Amino acid sequence: MTESDAIDAIERQWRRERPDLDLAAMVVFARLGRLAIVAEREIEAVFLAHGLRRGEFDVLAALRRAGAPFELNPSGLAETLMLSRAGMTGRLDRLELAGYVRRIADTGDRRAVRVALTAAGQELVDTVVTDHTANETRMLSALTAAERRELDRIAGKLLTALESGG
């Protein structure tokens, strides 16, 4: 660490009060947590500038990533975004009212519906994802390309271990 931050001050306080503890993991997770909070504010600002909440962007992005014809069933969307079906319904209602998605009959099952991205929704998500990736690139600009790759490698390794119960 080349610069001191608020986490360093907290670590010094704990070292003074509890010199018996190994604080290395606590410091890493405190810094990651603080980083997530600060980054989330910056990320959310981009979505809000386009009139979206993060969850609404996530729905539009999932549909866009699905490829042409940019349709998914609501259950698949909910599963992809790790949402309850009720939570998904609320997002879809807001996006449909705004004209960014439409519910259409599933040609394979007349009882089911699919969610389709409208032309306006595709235009919006393409604009937002462009701004979003530029914003995230800006946020990582303090790191070299090699440091970004290393951070991604380490974060991926830790995430995989934690998600698998490690």
Secondary structure, DSSP 8 states (H G I E B T S, - for coil): --S--HHHHHHHHHHHH-TTS--HHHHHHHHHHHHHHHHHHHHHHHHHHTT--HHHHHHHHHHHHT-TT-EE-HHHHHHHTT--HHHHHHHHHHHHHTTSEEEEEETTEEEEEEEEE-HHHHHHHHHHHHHHHHHHHHHTTTS-HHHHHHHHHHHHHHHHHHHTT-
